[in-house]
Amino acid sequence: MMHMSSAPTALVGFILLMVASLGVMANAIVSAAMPAMRDAFAGTPHINTLIGLVVTLPALGIVLTAGPAGWLNDRFGRRPVMLGSLLLYALAGLSGFVFTSLWSILAGRFVLGIAIGGTMTSAMAMIGDLYQGEARIRFMSTQAAVMSAASMMYLLSGGLLGEFGWRFPFLMYAVGLVMIPIAAAQLTESRPEQPPAGTRDRLDLAPLAVVGVSALTAMILFYMLPVRLPFHLAENGITSPAVAGLAVATGTLTMAVMAMSYSRTGAKLPPMLVYAIIFGLTAVGFLIISQSTSLLWVMVGTGLAGAGNGWLFPANNLLIMDRAPPHQRGRASGFHTTCIFTGQFLSPLLSGPIVDRGSVAQAFLVFAGVGLAAAIGYLAAYVVQRRAPAAR
């Protein structure tokens, strides 16, 4: 077991960043090829809803298993959960290249979600074990930026591979097989000792509730980009998977830039004000997308929406790590992961009826209204909290 006072090496930090980024890779690489995949299964009933589930069905697997994965982390250790999950990740991801029916592909996507629940909870719990204080703030900011940059790379790579056929992006899941020997060789167990029997050291539920609501709502909104933006572009005559991947990747680029600023700026602001900025930028970005028919303006809107989400993960992760007892970090990370992917799973289900009855542009407009309402709500909460001490 690694001593809690030992400083992790740069290589250990890099490995943890890469493992954590596998969650965003899961959806990013198939986004741009979805229109071609929809055409391949055009005769399937309810194809518009089902094709959205190709991106978000892994979220259902995560929602159902991230909590138990967090418990396994706290009970048996971070390292065995991580290594087993990496193997399952690679096998389930590559199944999309091999399977021939849409239903079997969807089944593989669900299993992929189970694997992501394990990789994300183990990586986040190990990060919380190994980094403290200012080092933790800097690492969380870097992590969010790396995840965004990785998502951009996966989107672009998926778009390029999609030019050869919609199956080819699934080959990128082989990276899980590459990560297994590297993680096995470099990572040692970091799980802290359990507290003495009878010790009262419970999770603080109030900040976890804020984290959960913000993660759920933000992901419902943000996943409009990978799920619906390629179709919005197609409705306006832009059908290239590579261009669609570039447009979605614009949001992940601005997310990375914004995330890097969190340790210097966002970490100094009250959480409620941070959340108001997140949802305000998302609302403005979606409004621009809904009114735009040119690629340039769509990318401007995507960039603003991505910038808003750049502060979400460092803000939430730091709140969890600061408030969760060390021996319960796995369960706290599992809760956060569950909320994130519940939002991702719900996103196409909530936007689908709007698209079916109207257009993708109308769906972006409605979701812009949701983002504005959330921003106003968090801003009001910030004002109330600021005035509360003076009232006393």
matplotlib code that plots the C-alpha trace (Angstrom):
import matplotlib.pyplot as plt

x = [0.0, 1.3, 1.9, -0.4, 2.6, 4.5, 4.4, 3.2, 5.6, 4.7, 4.3, 1.7, -0.1, -0.1, -1.5, -4.3, -5.1, -5.2, -7.4, -9.8, -10.0, -11.3, -14.8, -15.0, -13.4, -16.2, -18.7, -16.5, -15.1, -18.4, -20.2, -19.2, -20.0, -23.6, -25.3, -23.6, -24.5, -28.1, -28.2, -26.8, -29.7, -32.3, -34.9, -34.9, -38.0, -37.4, -33.9, -33.5, -33.9, -31.9, -28.9, -28.7, -28.4, -25.3, -23.6, -25.4, -26.3, -22.9, -24.3, -27.0, -24.4, -22.5, -25.6, -26.4, -22.9, -20.8, -22.2, -21.2, -17.9, -17.2, -18.0, -15.6, -12.9, -13.3, -13.6, -10.9, -8.7, -8.4, -5.8, -7.7, -10.9, -9.0, -7.1, -10.2, -12.2, -9.6, -9.8, -13.6, -13.4, -11.3, -13.4, -16.7, -15.5, -14.0, -17.3, -18.8, -16.3, -17.2, -21.0, -23.3, -26.7, -27.7, -29.1, -25.8, -23.9, -26.2, -25.6, -21.8, -22.3, -24.1, -21.2, -18.8, -20.6, -20.0, -16.3, -16.3, -17.9, -14.9, -12.2, -13.6, -14.3, -10.9, -9.0, -10.9, -10.5, -6.8, -6.3, -8.0, -5.7, -2.5, -3.0, -3.6, -4.2, -2.9, -1.5, -5.0, -6.5, -3.8, -4.2, -8.0, -7.7, -5.2, -7.3, -10.4, -8.2, -6.6, -10.0, -11.3, -8.2, -8.4, -12.1, -11.1, -8.5, -10.9, -13.5, -11.1, -9.7, -13.2, -14.2, -11.2, -11.7, -15.4, -14.5, -13.5, -16.8, -18.8, -17.3, -13.7, -13.8, -14.6, -11.0, -9.7, -11.0, -7.9, -6.2, -7.6, -5.4, -2.3, -3.1, -3.3, 0.4, 1.4, -1.0, -0.1, 3.6, 3.4, 0.4, 0.4, -2.5, -3.4, -6.5, -6.3, -6.7, -10.3, -11.1, -11.5, -14.9, -17.5, -15.9, -18.5, -17.0, -19.9, -20.3, -21.5, -24.7, -25.5, -22.5, -22.9, -26.5, -25.3, -22.6, -25.2, -27.7, -25.1, -23.5, -26.9, -28.2, -24.9, -24.6, -28.2, -27.3, -23.8, -24.5, -26.6, -23.3, -22.1, -25.6, -27.4, -24.9, -23.9, -27.5, -28.0, -25.0, -26.5, -29.8, -27.8, -26.0, -22.8, -22.5, -18.8, -18.0, -14.6, -16.2, -18.8, -16.1, -14.2, -17.4, -18.0, -14.3, -14.4, -16.4, -13.9, -11.1, -12.6, -13.5, -9.8, -8.8, -11.4, -10.4, -6.8, -7.9, -9.9, -7.0, -6.2, -9.7, -12.6, -11.2, -11.3, -15.0, -18.0, -19.3, -22.8, -21.3, -19.1, -22.2, -24.1, -21.2, -21.2, -24.9, -25.0, -22.3, -24.0, -27.3, -25.7, -23.9, -27.0, -29.0, -26.3, -26.4, -30.2, -30.2, -27.2, -27.0, -23.3, -20.4, -18.6, -21.4, -22.2, -18.6, -18.8, -21.9, -20.2, -17.1, -19.1, -21.0, -17.8, -16.1, -19.0, -18.4, -14.7, -15.2, -17.7, -15.5, -12.8, -15.4, -17.3, -14.3, -12.7, -15.9, -16.2, -12.5, -12.6, -15.8, -15.6, -13.8, -10.7, -12.1, -15.3, -13.8, -14.7, -18.4, -18.4, -16.8, -19.3, -22.1, -20.7, -20.1, -23.6, -25.0, -22.8, -23.9, -27.5, -27.5, -25.8, -28.3, -31.3, -30.1, -31.1, -34.3, -35.3, -34.2, -35.6, -39.3, -38.4, -36.4, -39.2, -41.9, -39.7, -36.0, -32.6, -32.4, -35.6, -34.2, -31.1, -33.3, -35.4, -32.2, -30.8, -33.8, -33.1, -29.5, -30.7, -33.1, -30.3, -28.0, -30.6, -31.3, -27.6, -27.1, -30.1, -28.6, -25.3, -27.0, -28.9, -25.7, -23.9, -26.6, -27.1, -24.0, -25.1, -28.7, -27.2]
y = [0.0, 3.5, 5.8, 8.8, 11.2, 10.0, 12.3, 10.6, 10.8, 12.6, 9.3, 8.1, 11.4, 11.0, 7.4, 8.6, 11.4, 8.9, 6.4, 9.2, 10.4, 7.1, 8.0, 11.0, 8.9, 6.4, 8.7, 11.2, 8.8, 7.7, 11.0, 12.2, 8.9, 8.7, 10.1, 7.3, 4.7, 5.9, 5.5, 1.9, 1.0, 3.2, 0.5, 0.1, 1.5, 4.6, 4.9, 8.6, 7.7, 4.5, 6.1, 8.6, 5.7, 4.5, 7.6, 7.6, 4.0, 3.5, 6.1, 3.6, 1.0, 3.6, 4.8, 1.2, 0.2, 3.3, 3.1, -0.5, 0.2, 2.9, 0.5, -2.1, 0.6, 1.3, -2.4, -4.1, -1.3, 1.1, -0.9, -4.2, -2.4, -0.2, -3.1, -5.2, -2.3, -1.5, -5.0, -4.9, -1.4, -2.6, -5.7, -4.0, -1.0, -3.2, -5.1, -2.3, -3.0, -6.7, -6.9, -6.6, -5.8, -2.6, -4.4, -6.2, -3.0, -1.4, -4.3, -3.8, -0.1, -1.0, -3.2, -0.5, 1.7, -0.8, -0.7, 3.1, 3.1, 1.2, 3.2, 6.6, 5.8, 4.1, 6.9, 9.6, 7.8, 7.3, 11.0, 12.0, 9.7, 10.9, 14.7, 17.2, 20.9, 23.2, 20.2, 18.7, 22.0, 22.2, 18.5, 18.8, 21.8, 20.0, 16.9, 18.7, 20.3, 17.0, 15.3, 18.1, 18.0, 14.2, 14.5, 16.9, 14.5, 11.6, 13.6, 14.5, 11.0, 9.5, 11.9, 11.0, 7.3, 7.7, 8.8, 5.1, 3.8, 4.1, 1.0, 2.2, 4.6, 1.7, 0.5, 3.2, 1.4, -0.8, 1.9, 0.1, -2.9, -0.6, 1.0, -2.3, -3.3, 0.4, 0.8, -2.6, -1.7, 1.8, 2.0, 0.7, 0.5, 3.9, 2.9, 4.5, 2.5, 2.0, 4.1, 2.3, 0.6, 3.0, 6.1, 8.6, 9.9, 10.3, 12.0, 15.6, 15.2, 18.9, 19.7, 16.2, 17.2, 20.4, 18.4, 15.9, 18.4, 20.5, 17.4, 16.0, 19.2, 20.2, 16.8, 16.9, 20.1, 19.5, 16.2, 18.0, 18.7, 15.2, 13.8, 16.5, 18.9, 16.6, 16.4, 20.2, 20.6, 18.0, 19.9, 22.9, 20.9, 20.1, 16.3, 15.5, 13.4, 15.1, 18.6, 17.5, 16.1, 19.5, 21.4, 19.3, 19.4, 23.2, 22.9, 20.5, 22.9, 25.9, 23.6, 22.7, 26.3, 27.3, 24.3, 25.4, 28.8, 27.2, 27.0, 30.7, 32.0, 29.6, 28.1, 31.6, 32.1, 30.8, 27.5, 28.9, 31.8, 29.2, 27.2, 30.4, 31.2, 27.6, 27.5, 31.1, 30.5, 27.2, 29.0, 31.7, 29.2, 27.1, 30.2, 31.0, 27.5, 27.4, 30.6, 29.7, 28.0, 28.7, 26.5, 29.6, 30.7, 27.1, 26.8, 30.1, 28.8, 25.4, 27.2, 29.2, 26.2, 24.2, 27.1, 27.0, 23.4, 23.8, 24.7, 22.0, 19.0, 20.7, 22.5, 19.3, 17.1, 19.4, 19.8, 16.0, 15.5, 18.2, 16.9, 13.1, 11.1, 9.4, 5.9, 6.9, 8.6, 5.7, 5.9, 9.7, 9.4, 6.7, 9.1, 11.9, 9.5, 8.3, 11.8, 12.7, 9.7, 9.9, 13.3, 11.9, 9.1, 11.4, 14.0, 12.3, 11.0, 14.5, 16.2, 13.4, 14.4, 18.0, 17.0, 14.6, 17.3, 20.2, 20.4, 20.1, 23.9, 24.1, 21.5, 23.7, 26.7, 24.9, 23.6, 27.2, 28.2, 25.4, 26.6, 30.2, 29.0, 27.1, 30.1, 32.3, 29.8, 29.4, 33.2, 33.7, 31.1, 32.9, 36.2, 34.6, 33.0, 36.3, 38.2, 35.5, 36.4, 40.1, 39.1, 37.3]
z = [0.0, -0.9, 2.0, 1.9, 2.4, -0.6, -3.7, -6.9, -9.8, -13.0, -14.8, -12.2, -12.7, -16.4, -16.2, -13.9, -16.3, -19.2, -17.4, -16.3, -20.0, -21.2, -20.1, -22.5, -25.3, -25.0, -26.7, -28.5, -31.1, -32.4, -32.5, -35.9, -37.7, -36.3, -39.4, -41.5, -38.9, -38.9, -42.7, -42.4, -40.1, -41.7, -41.7, -37.9, -36.2, -34.0, -35.5, -34.5, -30.8, -31.0, -32.8, -30.0, -27.6, -29.3, -27.8, -24.5, -23.6, -21.9, -19.5, -18.4, -17.6, -15.6, -13.7, -12.7, -11.7, -10.7, -7.1, -6.6, -8.4, -5.8, -3.0, -4.5, -4.6, -0.9, 0.0, -2.2, -3.5, -6.4, -8.4, -9.0, -10.0, -12.4, -14.2, -14.5, -15.8, -18.5, -19.9, -20.0, -21.6, -24.5, -25.2, -25.0, -27.1, -29.9, -30.1, -32.1, -34.9, -35.0, -34.3, -37.2, -35.7, -34.1, -31.0, -30.4, -30.8, -28.2, -25.8, -26.2, -25.5, -22.2, -21.1, -22.0, -19.5, -16.8, -17.5, -17.5, -14.1, -12.8, -14.5, -13.5, -9.9, -9.4, -11.0, -9.1, -5.8, -6.4, -7.3, -4.1, -2.1, -3.6, -4.0, -1.2, -0.9, -3.7, -5.5, -5.7, -7.0, -9.7, -10.6, -10.8, -13.1, -15.3, -15.3, -16.6, -19.3, -20.3, -20.5, -22.7, -24.9, -25.1, -26.1, -28.9, -30.1, -30.0, -31.8, -34.6, -34.8, -34.9, -37.6, -39.7, -39.2, -40.0, -43.5, -44.1, -42.7, -39.5, -37.9, -38.0, -35.1, -32.8, -33.3, -31.0, -28.0, -28.3, -26.2, -23.2, -23.9, -24.2, -20.8, -18.9, -18.7, -18.2, -15.2, -13.8, -13.8, -12.4, -10.1, -6.5, -4.2, -2.6, -0.6, 2.9, 6.1, 7.3, 10.5, 13.8, 14.4, 15.7, 14.3, 13.0, 9.8, 7.3, 4.0, 4.0, 2.0, 1.3, -0.9, -2.6, -3.4, -5.1, -7.0, -8.1, -9.4, -11.2, -12.9, -13.9, -15.4, -17.1, -18.8, -20.0, -21.7, -22.9, -24.6, -27.1, -28.8, -29.6, -30.0, -31.9, -33.4, -36.4, -37.3, -37.0, -39.4, -41.8, -41.8, -43.1, -45.8, -43.9, -44.0, -43.7, -40.5, -40.3, -40.3, -37.7, -35.5, -35.8, -34.9, -31.7, -30.9, -30.8, -27.6, -26.0, -27.0, -25.2, -22.3, -21.9, -22.0, -19.4, -17.2, -17.1, -15.6, -12.8, -10.3, -10.8, -11.1, -10.5, -7.3, -5.7, -6.4, -4.4, -5.9, -6.6, -8.7, -10.5, -11.4, -12.5, -14.9, -16.2, -17.1, -18.3, -20.9, -22.0, -22.5, -24.7, -26.7, -27.4, -28.3, -31.0, -32.3, -32.5, -34.7, -36.9, -40.3, -41.0, -39.7, -38.3, -36.1, -35.0, -33.9, -32.0, -30.1, -29.5, -28.2, -25.6, -24.4, -24.0, -22.1, -19.6, -18.9, -18.4, -14.7, -14.0, -13.3, -11.3, -9.1, -8.5, -7.9, -5.5, -3.5, -3.3, -2.3, 0.3, 2.0, 1.6, 4.3, 2.7, 3.2, 1.4, -1.7, -3.9, -3.0, -3.3, -6.8, -7.7, -6.8, -8.9, -11.8, -11.6, -11.8, -14.7, -16.8, -15.8, -17.5, -20.5, -20.8, -20.4, -22.9, -26.2, -24.5, -23.6, -26.8, -29.1, -28.9, -29.7, -32.7, -33.9, -33.7, -34.9, -35.6, -34.0, -33.9, -31.8, -29.4, -28.9, -28.3, -25.6, -23.9, -24.0, -21.9, -19.4, -19.1, -18.5, -15.8, -14.1, -14.2, -12.7, -10.0, -9.0, -9.1, -6.8, -4.4, -4.5, -3.6, -0.7, 0.7, 0.4, 2.3, 5.0, 7.2, 7.2, 8.2, 11.3]

ax = plt.figure().add_subplot(projection="3d")
ax.plot(x, y, z, "-o")
ax.set_aspect("equal")
plt.show()
